[in-house]
């Protein structure tokens, strides 16, 4: 009895589960809100739907199945499915174009080719030959029916669920204009030979029977398809960060089996397998070194500029690079448990949580669309009641729909974005899409990654200190000769620096590597040692001891050089600050931004770099997960944070920040996770990127204010019968031209 009582609560306790669903059929932010609302109405379900990534993150109790969640989404008018398991991609796979993007491009291309002649024939009386209207009908029909099919389908789906979006207005407006044109051609006077369109300011009785609006129907469809294509193209890049992260890892690995090396795909690695990593190769997965000694370059993963010496017993991480000797590693974590996979998960979570920005046009249309439809129906009813003339009433109602058709609203964002991004590309700035621009206006703090962003990311020889009586040139030649035989990054920095300052280096004999301590060799008859070997570092001359301490306090790596048993000099090696970084920090401050230096490097190095470039706030010695926490901590303090970085370790922080800027010289993962990419790798471009983004956002808002204001002003005129639908179509076209012209001003950005 006691046993039963103890087990009952455990059996009854419901456990929540999480699932990620791919949502299809969403065309605007209001669609995402509708799906989210329906899912959250289910008992115990908590859902967040992201329109940009087209995903829903759902937490649900034990009594509900994933099939129930999918059924709810389907009943709402959309599709849902669980993501397919990841597969190993090939270059051919990644090159394939997104089907949605290809479909929009095809529809726009065909529609534009057919719509242009219709617009010219309708708007230029000199081109109107006998029976031109029938050619216009032939060209416009496929544009309205086939080109506009996505809008018609979306409008029908929304109508079934009692909702209206911009798709509704596009569909109703174009179908009404096309339907009236067909009626006027077949049953009115518009199909007669010698028919010409005439412009009239007002709607007169029986006027509509001889007027067609084919250019309006075809032109609106073509313009809106262009906007959808541009939007789909920018959304295509949103999911590339995870692909870039996972593709950084090794694709195959040499596993030791039965004393022999067997090359197998990384996916076949299991915990406990031992594999070989040669110099220059990526370490396939997280593990422990069981044989060999080397230096591991972890800059791609941790941001640490100084390679880490490893030997038997040292832990190593997948995707880091073996920069020295041969290693044998035993796998301790594989697949989804590796640090790289966990970082990919961080990026995914950060992207899914970044849903605060909603498209401005959708916010306006959420109220605007149903109001316009009501006004059109009211116009028809009032005219019919007052005049009793069905044709005049329908003509006035069509004028309302056409004057309100959101062509300019649809063009406001993509045209400004297209011009702004084109100008940005000329200046070395890549803007991902319209959803990133609002953050640039609010940003007040800029977090700068150190390695590869503020600094060059390469170890260089900074200072040379010599003992009393020693010759600097000789110290450099002998040290450079020995280090030239080593593959360690610090050794390469010394060898390159010595060669640049002294010329050709002498040959080394009897070279030997002392794991974790340095190197030895015979050069020009001297037994030379470079590194941290005990016989030279234990009893340094006072001047060298002071130099070594000063270098290390300044954040540099100090290496002792000696020969024939006597210490002769100290070489200071460090990651050099870029020449333009100090100027870039000043420009960012001029924009009202507070700079913060964030890095995985040690505090002494970081503070030295911060002092050199003029940054006061420093966050040092952080792991990749801590970088995300640091950004979130600043956000919790009420700051709007921009992040500038270049490494894999920055990818999650870039996605978490309100605005992510990636250096183009960095990794693909960082670039894809960011909102803005600085192609030239010059930190000064970060200030230009923020200024250009703010200007582009201002242009978009100006376009939207014009487009919406034009609709508000023109709707009463159309409803009162003071605008012929042809005038309404011309006004709508002018509104679009104004929006495009206003966007083109971004080409003058300096």
N, C-alpha and C positions, 0 to 999 in steps of 0.2 A: 504493500500500500504506500509506504514511504517512497519507494522507488518510483512509482507511478506519479505521485505528486510532484516529485523533483523534476521529472522529465516533461510534464505537461506544459509548463511555461515556455520551455525551450522550443517545443514543437509548435506552439501557438504564435511565437514571435515572428512576425513577418519581416523578411529581409528585403530591403530595396535593392534593385538592380539598375544598372545603367546601360543604355544602348544609344548608338548614334545612327540616325536614319538619313538617307539621301532623299531630299524632297525635290520633286520635279513639277514643272508647270507654273512656278512662281514668276510673275512678270513685274512686280513692284514690291515696295516695302510693305504695303497694306496686305499683300498676299501672305507674307511671312507672319504678320501680326494676326491674321485670321487663323492660320494653322496653329500658331502658338496658343491662341485663345481656346480653340477647340480641344487641343490636347490637355491643357491645364484644367479644363472642366471635368476630366475623368478623375474619379476618386483616387487620391493618393499620388497623382501624376504631377511631376514638375518638369516643364519643358522650356527650352530656349531655342528659338528658330533664328538662324542667321541667313538673311537673304543673300549676302555677298558670297558666302561659301556654299549656299544651298544645302545646309545640313541642319538637323535638329538633334540637340542633346537632350535625352529624355531619361528621367529617373522615375521608376515605376515600382509599385509594391508586388508582393509575391502572387497576389490573386489575379494579376493582369499579365497577359502574354504579349509578346512583340507583335503577333498577328493582330491583336486587338488595337494596338497603336496604329499599325498600318491601315487597318480598316477605317479608323476614325479620320485619318488624313485623306483617304480615298473618298469618303463620304463628304468631305469638305470641298472636294473638286480637284484634288491634286494627287500626285503619285508619291509613293514612299517605298523604300527598300533599304535593307542593310547593305553597307559597303562590302564590295567583294574583297576577299583576302588579298593582301599585297603579293605581287608577283615580281620576279626579277625582270627589270626592264632592259631593253636594248636600245641602241641609238635610233633604230628604225621606229621603235615604239614611241619614244619621246618626240620624234619629229612629226608624228601624225597630228593632223589638225583636229580640233574639237568639232564634232558633228554639228553642234548648235551654231558655232561660229561660221562654219562652211555654209550651212543652210541660210543664215541671214545674209551672208555675202552674195550668195546666188540669187536670192529673192530681190535684194537691193539692185544688183547689176541689171537683171532682166527688167525689173520695174522701171529703173531710171531710163534705160534705153527706149522703153515704150512710152514713158510719160513725157519726156522732153518734146517729141513732136506734137503730142496732144496739147501741151501748154502753149507752144508756139502758134499752132493753128487757131487756138481759142482766143489768145490774147493779142494777136497781130492781125487786124482785119485784112491787110494787104495779102496775106497768105491764104485767105479763105476762098478757094476755088469752088466750083460747083460740086455739091454733094460732099464737101470736106467733112461734114459732121459724121457721115457714116464711117469714114476712115478713122476719125477720132474715137468713135464708139468701138470699132474693131480693136484699136490699140489699147484703149482704156479698160476694156472688159477683163482681160487677163490680169492687169495690174490690180484692179479692185478685188476680183474674186480670188485669184491665186496669190498675188503678192500680199494682199491684206488678210489672207487666211489665218495667220497666227493671232491677229487682233480679233477677228470674228469668233474664232474658237474660244479665246479667253473671255470675250464679252458674253458669249453664250453660257460659259461655265459660271461666270460671276452672277449672271442674271438668275440662273437656277438656284443660287444660294442667296439671292436678295442683296447682292453687292454690286458696286459700280467702281471702275477704275478708269485710268486714261485710255485703256483699251476699249472700254465701252464707248467713250466719246469719239474715238477714232473710227470705230466700227459703225456706230449709228450715223455719224456725220458723213462718212464716205458712202455708205450704202444708201442713205437718203438722197445725197446729191446724184449718185449713179442711178438710183431707182427713178428719181424724178426726170433725169435726162432720158432714160429709156421710154418713160411715159410720154414725154414731150416729143420724142422722135417718132414713135409709132402711133400715138393717139392724138398728139397735138399738132402744132404747125411747124415744129423744129425740123421735121424730116423733109420739108419741101426743097426742091432744087432752087439754088440761089439764096438760101437762107444765110443771113449774117448775124453775128452777135452784136448787140448794141448796148452801150453803157447808159444806164439810167439811175438817177440817185434815189428814186423812190419806187415802191412796189405799186403798180397800177393794176386796175381790174383786168383780168384775163391776160396779164402780161406774162405770167409764168409759162403758158402753153408753148411759147415760141423761144424759150430760153433753156439752154442746157448748161450743165455744170461739170462736164467730164474732166476738164483740166483741174478742177478743185479736187475731185475724187482721186484721180491718178496722182496728182502732185503731193497731196497729203500722205498717201500711202508710201510713196518713194522717199519723202523726207523722213518720216517716222522710221522706216526700215533702216535708213542710214544711221539714225540715232541708236537704234537697237543693236546694229552691227558694231558700232564703236563701243557700246557698253559691254557687249559680249566679249569683245577682244580684250578689254581691260580686266574683266572678271576671269578670263582664261588664265591669267598669271597668278591669281590668288592662291591656288592650290599647289603651286610649283615649289614652295619652300620645303615641304616634306620630301618631295622627290629629290630635291637637291641635297638635303641632309643625308638621306639613305644612300644616295649614289656616291657619297664621299668614301664609304667604306670599301675595303678590298673585295674583289669579286671572287677570287679563288685563293687557295692557300696550300702550302706544302705540309702535309700531315705525316708524322712519323708512325709507320705501321709495320711491325715486324722488322724494325731496324732499317727500313727503306723509306725514302721520301715519296709520297703519293700526292699528286696535285688534284685537289677536289674543290668543288664550289663551297663558298663560305657557309651556305645554308646547311651543309652536311656536317658541320662541326658540332661536337657534343662536349658537354662539360667533362673535363678530364683528358681530352685529347691533347697531344703534344704536337706543336707545329713549329716550323723553321721560319725565321724572319731574317732575310739577308740585308746588307746595307742598302739604304735607299727605298726599301719596301715598306708598305703600310702594315702595321700590326693588325691582324684580321679581327680579333675580338679581345675583350678584357681577359687578362690572365696574369700569371706569375712566372717570372723568368726562372728556369731551372738549369740553364746552362748558358755560359757566355757573359760578356760585359760589353756595354755600349753606351752611347748617349742617345736619348730619345727626344725628338723634337715634337713637343706637344702644343706648339703655338696655335695650330688650327683649332684645338679643342679647349685649351685653358687660357690662352692669351699670354702665357708665360714666355717671355722673350729668351730666357736662358735655357738651353736644353738640359734635361735631367739625366745624370749618370745613373745607369741601372746595372745590376749584377744579379747573381743567383739569389732568389728570395724577394726581389723587388717586384712590386705590382706595376703592370703596364695596362694601358687603355687602348681599345680598338680605335682605329683611324689615325693614331699618332704614327710618326715616321721614325724608323730606325736609321739614325744618322751615323752610326759607327760600325761595330763588328757584328758577326753572326750571333743570333740569339735563338735559343730554344725556349718556347713559352708553353705553359700548360693552361688551357682554357678554363676559366672559372665562371664566366657568364657568357651566354650566347643569346642570339635572337633579341626578343623584346626586353630582356633583362640588362642589356649592355648600356653603358653610359650614353652612347650615341643614340640608341633607341629611346632612352628616357628624355634626351634633349629634343628629339623629334616630337615626342608627346607634349613636351612643354610648349613648343612652337604651335602645335595644333590647338592646345587649350587656349593659348594667348590669342590666336586668330579667331576662335569661336567666341571668345569673350569680348570681342571688339565690335559690338553691334550697336553702339550708341549713335552713330551717324546715319541719318536717314536722308534719302535724296530729297532735295528741296522741292523739286517739281512734284513728287508724289505727295508731299505734305499739302501743297496747294491743291492738287487735283482731288485729294480725298474729300474736300468740301466742294470744290469747284464743279466737278463732273456731275454729281446729282443735281446741283442747283441749275446748271445749264439745261439739263434734260427737262426739269420742271418748267423752266422759263420757256423752252421751245413748245412744250405741250400747252402751256398757258397761252402762248402767243397764238397757236393754232385755234384754240377754243375761243379766245376773245375775238379774233378776226372773223371766224366763222359766225359767231353770234351777232357781231355788229354789221357785217357786210353780207352774210349769207353766201359768200363766194368761196367755194372750196379751193379753187386754184390759187386765189390771192392769199388765203389763209395758209395753205401749204407752202407757198413761196416764201412768206414771211417766216414761217417756222424753219424752213431750210436755211434761210439767211441767218437765223439765230445759231443753228448748229454749225454752219460753215464759219461764221465770224468767230465762234468760240472754239473751233477745232484746234487742238493744242499743238499746232505745228511749231510755233515759236517756242512754246514751253519744252517741246521735245528736243529742239535744237539748242536751247540755251546752254545746257551743260556740255554736250559732246563737241560743239564747235569751239567753245572757249578752251576746252580741254585739249582738243586736237591742235589748235594754234599754240597754246601754252606749252604743251609737251614738245611740239616741233621746235619752238624757240629754245626750250630747255635743252633739247638734244644738241643744238648748236653750241650751247654753253657748257656742255658736259653734265647736264642734269636730267634725270629720268623720273617723271612723275607717274606713279602707277595708275591712278584713277581719281574720279571726282570725290570719292569718299574720304580721301586723305586731306583734302584742302582745308576743311573747317578747323582742324587742329592747329594749322600753322598760324592762324589768327590769335589763338588763345595761348600758345606756348610761351612759358616764361622761364623755363629751366632747360638747359641743354646738357645732357650727360655724354661725355666724350670717352670712348674706349682709348686706352693708351697705345697699345702695341699695334702698329700698322695704320693708326689713325692720326694720333699726335706725333708718334715716332715713325721711323722708317720700317720697323719690324725686322731689321737686319743688324746683327752684331758688327760693330766696327771698332777699330783701335782708336782710343780717345787720347790717352796720355802715356808718356814714357818717362819713368823716373829711374835714374842711374845712381849707383853708389859713388862715393868720392873716389876719384881717380879712374873710374870706368868711362869708356867711350860709348856714347849713345848709338852711333852707327854700328859698332861691333855687337852691342847687345841686341839690336834689332836684326842684324844679319844672322847671327847664330840662333836666336830664338825663332826667327822666321823659317830658317832652314829645317829645324826639327819639326815645327808645327806644320810645315808644308806637307809632311808625310802623314799627318793625321787627318781624319775625316770629321773630327768634332767641330761644330760651328764656331766655338770660341777659337779653336786652333786656326780655322780658315780665316777668321777676322784678323788674327795676328799675322798670319802669313801674307795676306793681301796687303795689310798696312805696312809691313816691313818691306815688301817688294816695291810698293809705291814710293817709299821714302829713301830706300838705299839702292834700288835697282835689282839686278839678277842675284838670286840667292844661291849660296854654295850647296853642294850635294851633302846628304846625310848618310852615314853608315851605321850599322848595328842599331837601327831604330827599334824601340820597344815602348809599348803602351803599358802604363801602370794604372789599372782600372780605378777610376774615381779619384786619382791623385795627379796624373799628368803624363808626360812623355819624356823619354830619354833618347840620346843618339850621339854618335861621334861626328863632329863637324870640324874640319880644318885642324885635326889633331887634338881637339878638346872634347872632354866628356861633358856634354851639355844636357841640362835638365830644365824643363819648363812645367810649371804647375804649382801644386801645393805639397811637394815632397818634403818629408820631415827634416831631412838633413839641411835643407835650405831655409825653411820657414821657422824652424825652432829658434834660431839665433840670428835674426836679421840685424844688419847694421842700423843704428838709430834713425838715420835719414830715410832708409827704405821702410822701416817699420812705421814711421810717421806717414810716409807716402801711401803705404798700403792701407792704413787705418783711414786716412782722409778719402781715398778712393772708395772704400767700402761704405763710409758714411754718406758719400755722395751718390750711392746707388750703383756704383760700377763694380764689375767683376775684376778683382785684382789677381794677377798671375805673376809668380816670382820666377826670375830667370837667373840661372847660375851655371858655372862650369868649373871643373877641376876642384869641386868641393867648396867653392866660395860663391855667395849670392852677389850678383852684379847689378840687378835691376828689377823693377816692378813695372808691369804693363797693365794699364787700366782699359778694360773693354766694356762697352755698353751699347745699348740700342739708341742710336742717335735721334735727336729731335729733328723733325722736318723743318726746313728753313722758313716755311710759310705758316707754321702753327701759331706762333705768337701773334702775327698779324691777323690770322683767322679768329683767334680768341677776342681780339679787340673789336673786330667787325661784329661778332656775335653779341658782345656786350652793347654795341651801338644799337642793335635791334631790340634791346631791352631784355636780353636773356642772361641768366646767371649760369656760368659754366661750372660743371662738376666733373672731375677726373675719376674714372672708374676702371679698375683693372684687376687681374688676377696676380699681378706682379707684387713684389714685396714693398712695404711702406717706404723704405729709404729711397728706392729707385723712383717710386711714384711721386714722392714729395719733391725730389730733385727736379723731375720733369715739370711738375706743376709750378714750381718757383720760376723755372726758366721761361715758361710761356705765359705766366701771369694768371694762374688759376689758384683760388684760395681754398676751395672745398675739395677734399680728396677722400675717395672710398677705395681702399686697397686690400689685397690678399683675399679676394672673393672667388668662390667657385662659380661655375655657370648658373647653378640654381640660385646662388646668392645675388647674382646680377639681376635676376628677375625680381627678387625680394627687394633689392635696393631701389629699383625703379618704382615698385609698388609702394614702398615706404615714402618716397618723395611724393607720389600721387596722394597718399593718405594725408600728407601734410597740406594738401590743397594746391599743390603745384600741377601745372600742365607740362608734361615732360616730353622733350625730344631726345632721342638717343642716336648717337653716331658711332658706328662700329664697322668691323670688317671680317671678323672671324666666325667660325661655327659657334663658338661660345657666346657670341653676341646675338645669335639669331632669335632666341626666345625673348631676350630683353628688347630687341628691336620690335618684335611683334607685340610685346606687352605695352611699350611706350605709347603715348598719345600720338607721337609722330616718330617714325623710324627712318633714319638716313644711313645708307650703307655706302662705304667706299667701294668704288668699282674695281679697285685693285684687290679686293678681298675675296672671300669664298662665295660660291653660288648660293649657299644656304643663307648667308647674311643678306645678300642682295635680294633674294626672293622673299625673305621675311620682312623686308623693309617697305616703307611707303615711298621713299625717294632714294634714288641711287646717284652718287656723285662719280661719274665715269672717270674723271681725270685723277681721282685719288688725292686731290688737293683740298685740304680742310677749308680753305677760303671759299670754296664753292658751296659749302654748307649755308653760309649767309646768303649767297645769291639764290640758292634753292628755296630758302624760306621766303625771301622777298618775291621771287617769281610765283611761288605757290599762293602767297597772299594776294598778289595782283590778279592771278587767274581766278581765285575765289571771288574777288571783288567784281571781276568781269561777269562771272556766272550769275552772281546776285543781281547785278545791273540788268543782265539779259532777262532774268526771271521777273524783275520788277516791271520792265517794259512790257514783256509778253502778257503778264497778268493784268497790268494797268490798261493795256490796249483792249483786252477782252472786256474788262469792267466798263470802259468808256463806250465801246462799240455795241455791247449787248442791248442797252436800252434803245439805241438807234435802230438796230435790226428788228427788235420786238415791236417798235412803233411803225414799222413799215417804211422807214426813211432810208433804208439801204436795200438796193437790189442785190440779190445773191451774187451777181457777177462782181459788183462793187465790193461785196463782202469778201469774195475770193481774192480780188486784187489787193484789198487791205491786208488780208491774211498773208499774202505773198510778200507785201512790203514789210510786214512785221518780221517775217523770216529773214528778209534781206538785211533789215536793220540789225537783227541779232548777229548775223554772220559778219557784217561790217564792223560791229562793235568788238567782236571777238578777234578780228584781224588786227586790231590795234596792239595786241600782245606781241606782234612781230617786231615792234620797235623797242621791246624791253632791253635795257642795258644793265 
